Amino acid sequence: MWDLLDALVVTGRRTRLVVAASIWLGFGLAMVGLAAAEAGLEAWRRAGPTATVFVVMAVWVVWTLWHSVLFARHREQYLATQRHPYRRAFLVDIFPSITIGFSQMLRSVWNGPNLRAGRVFPHFPASTSEAFAVTVGWVTAIGAFALFLAAWRTLGASKVGFVSEFVEPEHFQPVRSGPYGYVRHPLFWSGIATCWAGALLSATATGVAVAAVNTGYGLIYNRLEDRRLARVFGDRYASYAREVPRIVPVRRSPVSPADSGEATYDRL
C-alpha cells in the first residue's frame, strides 16, 4: 500500500494512514453502493431477469470502452502533461473503473428481481436441492475469498492499482509467484467465483444468469487485458503470457510460442 501512496504523492505518516483507510473503505462502500443502486433502480422499474442481464451487459460494454480505448489514451496524456500522472489517473480512471468492475460481481445477488423477492441476503433453504446449492455457494465463497487474498498479497496494492504502468514502467517484471504462476488473471476470476457464490446462495435464475454473463465476459477480459498489458510492457509481458495459461493451470514451465499455441502479443 505504501508504494501506491508514494505514487499518489501522499506524505506525512498520519495523512498516509488516513488516505490508505479512505481508499479501502471507499472502495468497499462504493462497490456495494453501486451494485445496490443498480438493484434498487431495477426493482423500482420492476425489471425482470432479462432486463437485469441486459443492464449488466451494458455496463460491461461501457467498461470495455474505458479499459481498451480511453484508459490507454488517458495514460499517454497524463504521462505527457501531468506533474503527478498517477494521481490524476487514480482519481479519474483507476479507482472508478475498479469499483465499477468489481461491483458487477455482486450483481448475482444485488439485482432487482432478487430485491423484490427478498433473496438479497442468505436465507434458510426451502428444499434439499436448494440446501445443496447454498452449501456449494458457501464453499465457493470461501474459495473465492482465499484466491482473492492470495492474488492481492502476491501482487500488492501498488500493482493492483496500476502503479507500475506510470512509475518506471521500463523496470516492470511480471509476477510469477503465487496464483500468478498458474493463471494470468486470478484476481478477476476470484470476482467471478464470488459472483457464482452469490448466485448459488440466492438460488435464483436471475443470479445464475448474471453469473453466466460475467463468466462469459471474463473470457473476453482475459484477451483484452493481455492485449493492453502487451502494448504497455511489450516483450516482458508477452513472454510471461507464453509461460502462464489464461485460465486452466496446466503448466508452469517456459515454452516457445510455437509449442504453446499462444500468439505473440502483436496478435493478442
N, C-alpha and C positions, 0 to 999 in steps of 0.2 A: 504493500500500500504506500510505503514511503517513496518509492520511485515514482509512483503516479503523482503524489503530492509535489515532488520535485519538478515534474514536468508541468504541473499546474502553477508552478512558482509560488507555492504557499510556504510562508516562512513563519517561524515562531512556534514553539512546542505546543502552546495552548491552542493557537489558531489551527495548527495541523490536526490536532486531536478533534477539534470541533468540526473541521471540514471533512475529515475521514468519517466521523459518526454521521454527519449530514448526508454524505454520499450513500452510505449503507442504508440508513433509514429512508432517505428519499427514494432510493431505487426500489425498496420493498413496497413502500406506500404507493408510489406511482404505478408500479407494475400491477398490484392488486386493484388500485383505484381505476386504472384504465379498463381492466377486464370487467370490473363491477359496473362501470359506466356503460360499457357496450351492452352488458346483460340487462341493465336497467332500461336502456333505450329500447332494446328488443322486446322486453316484457311490456313496456308502455305501448309499443306499436303492435303488440300481440303477434310478434313474428313467430313463425313455425320453424321446424328444423331446417327446411330448405333455405329460408331467408337467413338463418343464422350461419349456415355453411357458406352462403354467398358473401356475407359480411366478412367472415374470416378470410376467404379467398381474396376479397377486395383489399383487405389490409395487407396481405402478403404481396399483392401486385404493387401497391404503393411503396411498401417497404423495399421491394426488389429494385424499384426505380432509384431509391436512395442508395441502396447497397452497391448496385452495379454501375450507376451513372453519376449521380450527384456527389457522392462521397469522394470519389476519385478526383472530380473537378475541384471540389472544395479543398481537398488536401493540397493539391498543387497551388491553388490560390493562397491558402493560408501560409504555406511554406515560403511563398514568394513575397508576401506583403505584410504578414503579421510579425510583430516583435516576439510574441509568445504564441506560435501557431497551434500548439497542442491545447492550450487553454481555450482558444477560440473553437477548435474542433470539438472539444469535450462538451462545451456548453451548447453549441449549435447542432452538432451531428451525433456525437457518440452516446452521451447519456440518454437523449430522447430515443435514439434508434434501438439501443439495448433494451430500454424499458418497454418499448412497443413490441419488440420481437419476443421477449420473454412473457409479456402479458398474454400473448396468443396461446401460450402453453397452458394457461389457466382456463381457457375458454371451453374446454370439455366439461368443466363444472360450472363456471360462471357464464351462463348464457340465458337468453330469455325464456325458452321452454322449461329449463330446469328451475329457473327462478319462480315461474308461475306454478310449477308442480311441487315446489318445496324440496327439490333434490340438490340444493347447492351444498349442503353440509352432509357429512356421513350420517347414515340412518341405520336402524335395525333391519336386517334383511327380512323380506316377507316370504321367501321361498328358499328351497335348497339350492337352486341354480343361482339365485341372487346372492346367497351366502358364499357360494364358491367364487363368484365374481368379486365380491368385496374382499375375500381373503387374498385372492390373486392381486387385487388392487393394492392392498397394504404391502404385500411383498414387493410389488413393482415400485411403489413409492419409496420404500426403504432402499431398494437397489438404485433407483434414480438419484436419491439424495447422496448415497455413497459415491456414485460416479461423479456427481456434481462437485462434491468436496474434493475428491481425488484430482479431478481435472483442474479445479480452481487452485488448489495447493501446488500442483505441478507447474502451472503457468505463472501464477502470481497475479495480483491485481493489475500491475502495470501492463503485462502482455494481454490480459483480458480486455483492458481498456485501450488497446491500440497504441500504447506509448511508443513501442519500437518502430512504428511507422512514421513517427515525427521526430524522435530523438535518436540520432545516429543510426539511421536505417541501414547504412553501409556495414554496420557491425552485427547485423541480425544473424542469429543462428537458430534454426528450428529446434524446438524442444522434442527430444526423442525418448524421454523418460516417462514413467507412469503410464496413464492411459494413452498418452500421445506417442508411445512406442508401439501401440497396437492399432489405433484408428486415428484419423486425422482431425476429426471434429467432435470429440466426445462431449464437450460442454453443451453444444447444441443438441446432441442426441440425448443427453440427460434431461433436457427440457421436454423432448418428445416422449421420453419414458414417463416423465411426470404427467404429461397430458394423458397418456394411456391409463396411468394410475387413477387419475381423476375420472376418466370415462368409466372405468370399472367400479369405482366407489359410488358414483352417482347412479350407475346402472340404468342409463337412458340411451335411446337410439341417437339422440342429438349429440350426446357426449362421444359416442363411438364414431359418429360421422365427422365431428370436428377433429378427433384424434387421427382418423384416417387421412383427412385433408392435410393436417400438419405433418404426418409421416411422408406423404407424397411431396410436400414442399421441402422436407428435409433432404430428399434425394436431389431436388433441384438446387437447394442451397449448397450442397457439397460441391457441385460443379462450379457454381457461381463464386464461392469463396476460394476455391482452388485457383480459378482464373484471376481473381482480384489479387490474391497474395503473390501469384507468379508474376503479375505485372509490377507489383511493388518491389519484390525481393529477387526476381529473376531466377537464375540457376540454383541459388541456395534453397529456395522453396521447391523448385521443380525436382531437385534431387531427393528431397525429403518425400515428396509426393510419389516418387517412383519406389521408395522403400517401404512406405507405410500405407496400408489399404484405406479406402474411404470409410467402409462400414464394417465388413466382416474381418475380424482379426485373425487372418490365416497365415501371415508371415511377418517376420521382423528383420530378416537379413537383407542387405542391399542387393538389388538385382538390376540388370540392364533394362532400358526401355523396351528392347525387343523381347526379352524374356518375360517381362511383367505384363506386356499388353497395354501399359499405360502410355498415353500420348505425352509428348513433351509439353511444357507449359504453353507454347505457342498455339497448341490445339485444344487446350482446356476451355 
